[in-house]
Each structure stands twice: as structure tokens, then as C-alpha cells.
């Protein structure tokens, strides 16, 4: 598994841990479903996905230490960026 996929898996692991937070539970479930669709794409098998995976990992770490709306919005923003980039024209599915 590539470094980007490793970081994405760690971020998703953090999000699974954060499912215990009742305030943000549904939003984490939705985010995990979206990421699950993206994780095996070429975007994360190449270096192209590394910056996004790293940003998401750091954002989830921040959310673990301080759960608040601002940190949740940052995670959702990064997930949207991942959706946009991984599904960009020319991105190869595996």
C-alpha cells in the first residue's frame, strides 16, 4: 500500500474513533462512506493523493484533541477536495 493510502487509512481510523461523538456521528458516517469510495482509486495509489491524505489525517488528529464545529467543517472541506480531485477527468480507477 502506498503512503497516501496508509495516511488515508489512518485518517479513516481516527474518524471511526470519532463516531463515538454523538454531536458529529452522522457527519463522520457520511464522510467515511465517501472516503471508502475513493480510497482505492489511482489518486491514492500515486503521490498525487499524499497531500490530501496528510491534510485529512492532521485534521482528524486535531478533531480528536478538540471536537468542535470548526474542526468538523475543516474535515468536511478536505473530504470534498478529495472527492473533486480523485474524480477529476483523467483519473484512472483501479
N, CA, C and O atoms as CSV, one atom per row, in Angstrom:
chain,resi,resn,atom,element,x,y,z
A,1,UNK,N,N,0.847,-1.175,0.000
A,1,UNK,CA,C,0.000,0.000,0.000
A,1,UNK,C,C,0.893,1.239,0.000
A,1,UNK,O,O,1.915,1.270,0.686
A,2,UNK,N,N,0.512,2.250,-0.762
A,2,UNK,CA,C,1.283,3.471,-0.844
A,2,UNK,C,C,1.124,4.345,0.377
A,2,UNK,O,O,0.217,4.155,1.188
A,3,UNK,N,N,2.012,5.297,0.494
A,3,UNK,CA,C,1.994,6.207,1.643
A,3,UNK,C,C,0.673,6.978,1.734
A,3,UNK,O,O,0.139,7.164,2.827
A,4,UNK,N,N,0.148,7.424,0.594
A,4,UNK,CA,C,-1.121,8.159,0.607
A,4,UNK,C,C,-2.251,7.269,1.131
A,4,UNK,O,O,-3.081,7.713,1.924
A,5,UNK,N,N,-2.276,6.018,0.685
A,5,UNK,CA,C,-3.309,5.105,1.164
A,5,UNK,C,C,-3.137,4.819,2.656
A,5,UNK,O,O,-4.125,4.708,3.382
A,6,UNK,N,N,-1.902,4.700,3.113
A,6,UNK,CA,C,-1.643,4.485,4.542
A,6,UNK,C,C,-2.186,5.646,5.373
A,6,UNK,O,O,-2.866,5.441,6.379
A,7,UNK,N,N,-1.874,6.868,4.937
A,7,UNK,CA,C,-2.345,8.048,5.677
A,7,UNK,C,C,-3.861,8.149,5.637
A,7,UNK,O,O,-4.490,8.510,6.631
A,8,UNK,N,N,-4.446,7.832,4.498
A,8,UNK,CA,C,-5.901,7.871,4.399
A,8,UNK,C,C,-6.519,6.848,5.341
A,8,UNK,O,O,-7.518,7.137,6.000
A,9,UNK,N,N,-5.939,5.660,5.412
A,9,UNK,CA,C,-6.443,4.630,6.331
A,9,UNK,C,C,-6.335,5.096,7.783
A,9,UNK,O,O,-7.238,4.840,8.580
A,10,UNK,N,N,-5.249,5.772,8.132
A,10,UNK,CA,C,-5.093,6.290,9.498
A,10,UNK,C,C,-6.138,7.363,9.789
A,10,UNK,O,O,-6.717,7.396,10.875
A,11,UNK,N,N,-6.376,8.237,8.813
A,11,UNK,CA,C,-7.391,9.287,8.986
A,11,UNK,C,C,-8.770,8.661,9.162
A,11,UNK,O,O,-9.555,9.093,10.007
A,12,UNK,N,N,-9.058,7.638,8.355
A,12,UNK,CA,C,-10.348,6.956,8.469
A,12,UNK,C,C,-10.461,6.222,9.804
A,12,UNK,O,O,-11.549,6.139,10.374
A,13,UNK,N,N,-9.357,5.695,10.303
A,13,UNK,CA,C,-9.348,5.085,11.626
A,13,UNK,C,C,-9.682,6.099,12.702
A,13,UNK,O,O,-10.445,5.818,13.626
A,14,UNK,N,N,-9.098,7.285,12.568
A,14,UNK,CA,C,-9.420,8.371,13.509
A,14,UNK,C,C,-10.903,8.706,13.440
A,14,UNK,O,O,-11.549,8.916,14.466
A,15,UNK,N,N,-11.435,8.754,12.226
A,15,UNK,CA,C,-12.849,9.083,12.066
A,15,UNK,C,C,-13.736,7.996,12.670
A,15,UNK,O,O,-14.790,8.296,13.231
A,16,UNK,N,N,-13.320,6.748,12.561
A,16,UNK,CA,C,-14.075,5.661,13.204
A,16,UNK,C,C,-14.087,5.844,14.714
A,16,UNK,O,O,-15.107,5.607,15.361
A,17,UNK,N,N,-12.965,6.263,15.276
A,17,UNK,CA,C,-12.887,6.552,16.703
A,17,UNK,C,C,-13.831,7.697,17.064
A,17,UNK,O,O,-14.483,7.678,18.108
A,18,UNK,N,N,-13.890,8.690,16.185
A,18,UNK,CA,C,-14.718,9.868,16.444
A,18,UNK,C,C,-16.213,9.607,16.274
A,18,UNK,O,O,-17.024,10.469,16.611
A,19,UNK,N,N,-16.590,8.447,15.764
A,19,UNK,CA,C,-18.009,8.105,15.648
A,19,UNK,C,C,-18.700,8.104,17.007
A,19,UNK,O,O,-19.920,8.243,17.090
A,20,UNK,N,N,-17.919,7.947,18.066
A,20,UNK,CA,C,-18.476,7.960,19.424
A,20,UNK,C,C,-19.034,9.331,19.799
A,20,UNK,O,O,-19.862,9.444,20.703
A,21,UNK,N,N,-18.578,10.368,19.101
A,21,UNK,CA,C,-19.044,11.722,19.374
A,21,UNK,C,C,-20.452,11.875,18.794
A,21,UNK,O,O,-20.613,11.979,17.578
A,22,UNK,N,N,-21.451,11.887,19.642
A,22,UNK,CA,C,-22.843,11.902,19.205
A,22,UNK,C,C,-23.185,13.159,18.392
A,22,UNK,O,O,-24.025,13.110,17.493
A,23,UNK,N,N,-22.548,14.255,18.705
A,23,UNK,CA,C,-22.839,15.518,18.013
A,23,UNK,C,C,-22.469,15.455,16.529
A,23,UNK,O,O,-23.153,16.044,15.692
A,24,UNK,N,N,-21.397,14.748,16.206
A,24,UNK,CA,C,-20.902,14.707,14.837
A,24,UNK,C,C,-20.995,13.321,14.195
A,24,UNK,O,O,-20.498,13.118,13.088
A,25,UNK,N,N,-21.624,12.376,14.878
A,25,UNK,CA,C,-21.665,10.985,14.444
A,25,UNK,C,C,-22.131,10.822,12.999
A,25,UNK,O,O,-21.451,10.168,12.209
A,26,UNK,N,N,-23.255,11.390,12.644
A,26,UNK,CA,C,-23.806,11.219,11.288
A,26,UNK,C,C,-22.885,11.824,10.236
A,26,UNK,O,O,-22.758,11.283,9.138
A,27,UNK,N,N,-22.256,12.920,10.556
A,27,UNK,CA,C,-21.357,13.570,9.599
A,27,UNK,C,C,-20.101,12.729,9.377
A,27,UNK,O,O,-19.573,12.677,8.266
A,28,UNK,N,N,-19.624,12.070,10.437
A,28,UNK,CA,C,-18.475,11.179,10.276
A,28,UNK,C,C,-18.858,9.953,9.458
A,28,UNK,O,O,-18.082,9.508,8.613
A,29,UNK,N,N,-20.042,9.405,9.699
A,29,UNK,CA,C,-20.504,8.258,8.915
A,29,UNK,C,C,-20.546,8.610,7.435
A,29,UNK,O,O,-20.077,7.844,6.593
A,30,UNK,N,N,-21.101,9.755,7.127
A,30,UNK,CA,C,-21.192,10.208,5.741
A,30,UNK,C,C,-19.803,10.381,5.135
A,30,UNK,O,O,-19.553,9.950,4.010
A,31,UNK,N,N,-18.912,11.005,5.875
A,31,UNK,CA,C,-17.545,11.203,5.398
A,31,UNK,C,C,-16.825,9.889,5.154
A,31,UNK,O,O,-16.113,9.741,4.161
A,32,UNK,N,N,-17.005,8.942,6.052
A,32,UNK,CA,C,-16.369,7.632,5.891
A,32,UNK,C,C,-16.892,6.904,4.655
A,32,UNK,O,O,-16.123,6.259,3.942
A,33,UNK,N,N,-18.180,7.006,4.403
A,33,UNK,CA,C,-18.757,6.386,3.206
A,33,UNK,C,C,-18.155,6.993,1.944
A,33,UNK,O,O,-17.824,6.275,1.001
A,34,UNK,N,N,-18.015,8.306,1.932
A,34,UNK,CA,C,-17.437,8.988,0.766
A,34,UNK,C,C,-15.972,8.592,0.571
A,34,UNK,O,O,-15.539,8.339,-0.554
A,35,UNK,N,N,-15.223,8.539,1.652
A,35,UNK,CA,C,-13.810,8.183,1.559
A,35,UNK,C,C,-13.621,6.732,1.154
A,35,UNK,O,O,-12.672,6.396,0.445
A,36,UNK,N,N,-14.522,5.875,1.603
A,36,UNK,CA,C,-14.430,4.467,1.244
A,36,UNK,C,C,-14.530,4.280,-0.275
A,36,UNK,O,O,-13.913,3.373,-0.834
A,37,UNK,N,N,-15.294,5.127,-0.923
A,37,UNK,CA,C,-15.425,5.078,-2.379
A,37,UNK,C,C,-14.154,5.546,-3.091
A,37,UNK,O,O,-13.902,5.166,-4.234
A,38,UNK,N,N,-13.365,6.362,-2.418
A,38,UNK,CA,C,-12.192,6.975,-3.047
A,38,UNK,C,C,-10.884,6.249,-2.755
A,38,UNK,O,O,-9.933,6.364,-3.527
A,39,UNK,N,N,-10.821,5.513,-1.670
A,39,UNK,CA,C,-9.538,5.039,-1.144
A,39,UNK,C,C,-8.739,4.134,-2.075
A,39,UNK,O,O,-7.513,4.101,-1.975
A,40,UNK,N,N,-9.380,3.408,-2.964
A,40,UNK,CA,C,-8.653,2.505,-3.850
A,40,UNK,C,C,-8.380,3.099,-5.229
A,40,UNK,O,O,-7.857,2.421,-6.113
A,41,UNK,N,N,-8.729,4.340,-5.401
A,41,UNK,CA,C,-8.515,4.971,-6.701
A,41,UNK,C,C,-7.041,5.306,-6.908
A,41,UNK,O,O,-6.266,5.412,-5.958
A,42,UNK,N,N,-6.688,5.464,-8.152
A,42,UNK,CA,C,-5.320,5.774,-8.541
A,42,UNK,C,C,-4.778,6.996,-7.796
A,42,UNK,O,O,-3.590,7.062,-7.477
A,43,UNK,N,N,-5.655,7.955,-7.524
A,43,UNK,CA,C,-5.268,9.183,-6.820
A,43,UNK,C,C,-4.508,8.870,-5.534
A,43,UNK,O,O,-3.549,9.566,-5.200
A,44,UNK,N,N,-4.923,7.833,-4.811
A,44,UNK,CA,C,-4.273,7.483,-3.552
A,44,UNK,C,C,-3.195,6.423,-3.711
A,44,UNK,O,O,-2.477,6.116,-2.759
A,45,UNK,N,N,-3.079,5.869,-4.900
A,45,UNK,CA,C,-2.002,4.921,-5.157
A,45,UNK,C,C,-0.763,5.631,-5.684
A,45,UNK,O,O,0.310,5.038,-5.797
A,46,UNK,N,N,-0.925,6.896,-6.001
A,46,UNK,CA,C,0.187,7.695,-6.508
A,46,UNK,C,C,0.520,8.772,-5.476
A,46,UNK,O,O,-0.156,8.911,-4.456
A,47,UNK,N,N,1.565,9.518,-5.766
A,47,UNK,CA,C,1.938,10.618,-4.868
A,47,UNK,C,C,0.938,11.770,-4.917
A,47,UNK,O,O,0.938,12.634,-4.039
A,48,UNK,N,N,0.091,11.782,-5.937
A,48,UNK,CA,C,-0.878,12.873,-6.083
A,48,UNK,C,C,-1.791,12.997,-4.864
A,48,UNK,O,O,-2.168,14.105,-4.482
A,49,UNK,N,N,-2.145,11.877,-4.259
A,49,UNK,CA,C,-3.063,11.897,-3.126
A,49,UNK,C,C,-2.424,12.147,-1.786
A,49,UNK,O,O,-3.123,12.335,-0.790
A,50,UNK,N,N,-1.102,12.153,-1.742
A,50,UNK,CA,C,-0.411,12.288,-0.458
A,50,UNK,C,C,-0.734,13.594,0.281
A,50,UNK,O,O,-1.036,13.545,1.473
A,51,UNK,N,N,-0.683,14.755,-0.378
A,51,UNK,CA,C,-1.003,15.994,0.363
A,51,UNK,C,C,-2.422,15.997,0.938
A,51,UNK,O,O,-2.633,16.439,2.068
A,52,UNK,N,N,-3.384,15.511,0.173
A,52,UNK,CA,C,-4.772,15.477,0.661
A,52,UNK,C,C,-4.922,14.516,1.822
A,52,UNK,O,O,-5.575,14.833,2.817
A,53,UNK,N,N,-4.320,13.343,1.699
A,53,UNK,CA,C,-4.398,12.361,2.783
A,53,UNK,C,C,-3.739,12.909,4.042
A,53,UNK,O,O,-4.246,12.709,5.145
A,54,UNK,N,N,-2.632,13.585,3.888
A,54,UNK,CA,C,-1.924,14.168,5.028
A,54,UNK,C,C,-2.763,15.261,5.691
A,54,UNK,O,O,-2.846,15.324,6.918
A,55,UNK,N,N,-3.382,16.117,4.884
A,55,UNK,CA,C,-4.247,17.173,5.429
A,55,UNK,C,C,-5.399,16.566,6.214
A,55,UNK,O,O,-5.736,17.037,7.300
A,56,UNK,N,N,-6.001,15.523,5.663
A,56,UNK,CA,C,-7.124,14.891,6.342
A,56,UNK,C,C,-6.669,14.236,7.643
A,56,UNK,O,O,-7.343,14.346,8.668
A,57,UNK,N,N,-5.536,13.561,7.600
A,57,UNK,CA,C,-5.020,12.925,8.815
A,57,UNK,C,C,-4.791,13.970,9.905
A,57,UNK,O,O,-5.205,13.774,11.048
A,58,UNK,N,N,-4.141,15.066,9.564
A,58,UNK,CA,C,-3.873,16.121,10.553
A,58,UNK,C,C,-5.171,16.724,11.088
A,58,UNK,O,O,-5.279,17.022,12.277
A,59,UNK,N,N,-6.149,16.903,10.206
A,59,UNK,CA,C,-7.435,17.472,10.638
A,59,UNK,C,C,-8.166,16.528,11.594
A,59,UNK,O,O,-8.798,16.977,12.550
A,60,UNK,N,N,-8.079,15.224,11.335
A,60,UNK,CA,C,-8.740,14.277,12.242
A,60,UNK,C,C,-8.018,14.212,13.582
A,60,UNK,O,O,-8.657,14.060,14.624
A,61,UNK,N,N,-6.703,14.326,13.563
A,61,UNK,CA,C,-5.943,14.366,14.822
A,61,UNK,C,C,-6.353,15.589,15.639
A,61,UNK,O,O,-6.518,15.507,16.856
A,62,UNK,N,N,-6.514,16.719,14.960
A,62,UNK,CA,C,-6.934,17.958,15.619
A,62,UNK,C,C,-8.339,17.782,16.214
A,62,UNK,O,O,-8.617,18.253,17.317
A,63,UNK,N,N,-9.210,17.106,15.477
A,63,UNK,CA,C,-10.581,16.885,15.944
A,63,UNK,C,C,-10.592,15.978,17.170
A,63,UNK,O,O,-11.416,16.159,18.066
A,64,UNK,N,N,-9.691,15.012,17.217
A,64,UNK,CA,C,-9.616,14.129,18.382
A,64,UNK,C,C,-9.255,14.932,19.627
A,64,UNK,O,O,-9.803,14.702,20.705
A,65,UNK,N,N,-8.331,15.871,19.471
A,65,UNK,CA,C,-7.909,16.643,20.637
A,65,UNK,C,C,-8.899,17.756,20.990
A,65,UNK,O,O,-8.973,18.182,22.142
A,66,UNK,N,N,-9.658,18.224,19.994
A,66,UNK,CA,C,-10.621,19.291,20.270
A,66,UNK,C,C,-11.799,19.186,19.301
A,66,UNK,O,O,-11.745,19.696,18.182
A,67,UNK,N,N,-12.850,18.525,19.743
A,67,UNK,CA,C,-14.039,18.360,18.904
A,67,UNK,C,C,-14.865,19.632,18.916
A,67,UNK,O,O,-15.391,20.039,19.952
A,68,UNK,N,N,-14.972,20.252,17.755
A,68,UNK,CA,C,-15.816,21.439,17.627
A,68,UNK,C,C,-16.261,21.599,16.176
A,68,UNK,O,O,-15.749,20.918,15.288
A,69,UNK,N,N,-17.198,22.485,15.942
A,69,UNK,CA,C,-17.776,22.685,14.611
A,69,UNK,C,C,-16.728,23.130,13.597
A,69,UNK,O,O,-16.749,22.687,12.449
A,70,UNK,N,N,-15.838,23.981,14.003
A,70,UNK,CA,C,-14.794,24.477,13.100
A,70,UNK,C,C,-13.914,23.342,12.581
A,70,UNK,O,O,-13.626,23.272,11.386
A,71,UNK,N,N,-13.493,22.466,13.469
A,71,UNK,CA,C,-12.658,21.325,13.059
A,71,UNK,C,C,-13.450,20.349,12.195
A,71,UNK,O,O,-12.901,19.767,11.259
A,72,UNK,N,N,-14.734,20.164,12.497
A,72,UNK,CA,C,-15.572,19.291,11.687
A,72,UNK,C,C,-15.724,19.850,10.276
A,72,UNK,O,O,-15.654,19.107,9.297
A,73,UNK,N,N,-15.928,21.149,10.175
A,73,UNK,CA,C,-16.058,21.789,8.863
A,73,UNK,C,C,-14.779,21.639,8.042
A,73,UNK,O,O,-14.836,21.471,6.824
A,74,UNK,N,N,-13.645,21.701,8.699
A,74,UNK,CA,C,-12.362,21.520,8.006
A,74,UNK,C,C,-12.260,20.102,7.441
A,74,UNK,O,O,-11.816,19.920,6.308
A,75,UNK,N,N,-12.661,19.111,8.209
A,75,UNK,CA,C,-12.642,17.724,7.737
A,75,UNK,C,C,-13.561,17.571,6.530
A,75,UNK,O,O,-13.185,16.961,5.529
A,76,UNK,N,N,-14.765,18.125,6.628
A,76,UNK,CA,C,-15.713,18.022,5.511
A,76,UNK,C,C,-15.188,18.726,4.260
A,76,UNK,O,O,-15.400,18.254,3.143
A,77,UNK,N,N,-14.512,19.838,4.448
A,77,UNK,CA,C,-13.930,20.566,3.316
A,77,UNK,C,C,-12.858,19.718,2.628
A,77,UNK,O,O,-12.807,19.666,1.399
A,78,UNK,N,N,-12.021,19.068,3.395
A,78,UNK,CA,C,-10.957,18.225,2.834
A,78,UNK,C,C,-11.562,17.017,2.114
A,78,UNK,O,O,-11.088,16.630,1.046
A,79,UNK,N,N,-12.602,16.427,2.692
A,79,UNK,CA,C,-13.257,15.295,2.031
A,79,UNK,C,C,-13.828,15.730,0.687
A,79,UNK,O,O,-13.739,14.987,-0.291
A,80,UNK,N,N,-14.409,16.918,0.624
A,80,UNK,CA,C,-14.930,17.425,-0.650
A,80,UNK,C,C,-13.801,17.623,-1.653
A,80,UNK,O,O,-13.951,17.298,-2.831
A,81,UNK,N,N,-12.668,18.158,-1.190
A,81,UNK,CA,C,-11.497,18.323,-2.069
A,81,UNK,C,C,-11.042,16.964,-2.606
A,81,UNK,O,O,-10.699,16.840,-3.782
A,82,UNK,N,N,-11.040,15.957,-1.747
A,82,UNK,CA,C,-10.646,14.608,-2.161
A,82,UNK,C,C,-11.616,14.085,-3.217
A,82,UNK,O,O,-11.189,13.535,-4.232
A,83,UNK,N,N,-12.913,14.252,-2.985
A,83,UNK,CA,C,-13.910,13.836,-3.972
A,83,UNK,C,C,-13.646,14.500,-5.321
A,83,UNK,O,O,-13.658,13.846,-6.364
A,84,UNK,N,N,-13.408,15.803,-5.281
A,84,UNK,CA,C,-13.196,16.559,-6.518
A,84,UNK,C,C,-11.932,16.115,-7.245
A,84,UNK,O,O,-11.939,15.945,-8.464
A,85,UNK,N,N,-10.864,15.931,-6.505
A,85,UNK,CA,C,-9.587,15.569,-7.133
A,85,UNK,C,C,-9.555,14.115,-7.592
A,85,UNK,O,O,-9.082,13.823,-8.690
A,86,UNK,N,N,-10.055,13.204,-6.763
A,86,UNK,CA,C,-9.999,11.780,-7.108
A,86,UNK,C,C,-10.898,11.450,-8.289
A,86,UNK,O,O,-10.644,10.494,-9.022
A,87,UNK,N,N,-11.957,12.248,-8.473
A,87,UNK,CA,C,-12.879,12.008,-9.571
A,87,UNK,C,C,-12.669,12.953,-10.743
A,87,UNK,O,O,-13.508,13.032,-11.640
A,88,UNK,N,N,-11.554,13.667,-10.737
A,88,UNK,CA,C,-11.266,14.592,-11.836
A,88,UNK,C,C,-11.116,13.828,-13.149
A,88,UNK,O,O,-10.660,12.684,-13.159
A,89,UNK,N,N,-11.498,14.460,-14.251
A,89,UNK,CA,C,-11.318,13.788,-15.553
A,89,UNK,C,C,-9.873,13.320,-15.741
A,89,UNK,O,O,-8.924,14.045,-15.444
A,90,UNK,N,N,-9.733,12.119,-16.231
A,90,UNK,CA,C,-8.397,11.574,-16.448
A,90,UNK,C,C,-7.873,10.746,-15.292
A,90,UNK,O,O,-6.856,10.066,-15.424
A,91,UNK,N,N,-8.568,10.798,-14.145
A,91,UNK,CA,C,-8.152,9.987,-13.009
A,91,UNK,C,C,-8.573,8.547,-13.282
A,91,UNK,O,O,-9.735,8.283,-13.589
A,92,UNK,N,N,-7.643,7.635,-13.170
A,92,UNK,CA,C,-7.901,6.242,-13.500
A,92,UNK,C,C,-8.415,5.483,-12.295
A,92,UNK,O,O,-7.851,5.584,-11.206
A,93,UNK,N,N,-9.476,4.729,-12.480
A,93,UNK,CA,C,-9.982,3.860,-11.413
A,93,UNK,C,C,-9.205,2.555,-11.458
A,93,UNK,O,O,-8.775,2.113,-12.524
A,94,UNK,N,N,-9.030,1.940,-10.292
A,94,UNK,CA,C,-8.325,0.659,-10.260
A,94,UNK,C,C,-9.320,-0.469,-10.156
A,94,UNK,O,O,-8.930,-1.635,-10.115
